[in-house]
Amino acid sequence: MRTLVWDKTFVKSLKMTIRKNPKNKRIIEDELKDLENNPFAPSLETHKLKGKL
């Protein structure tokens, strides 16, 4: 299992999103747990980054 590291900007944005849409809190929590357990899970629909990094 991996550990997610959140910066201040992400935490602030997450709090604002949950405040605006409290119904989505459970969905967001589940997705973050899935990301922590298996970042390559098909349900997350991740993809390779493109362009100049």
WOBEL-V305198 format. One record per run of one state. SS is the DSSP state (h for helix, s for strand, l for the rest). FROM is the first residue (numbers start at 1). TO is the last residue. If there is no record, write none. Layout:
# WOBEL-V305198
ss=SS from=FROM to=TO
ss=SS from=FROM to=TO
This chain:
# WOBEL-V305198
ss=l from=1 to=7
ss=h from=8 to=20
ss=l from=21 to=21
ss=h from=22 to=37
ss=l from=38 to=41
ss=h from=42 to=44
ss=l from=45 to=53
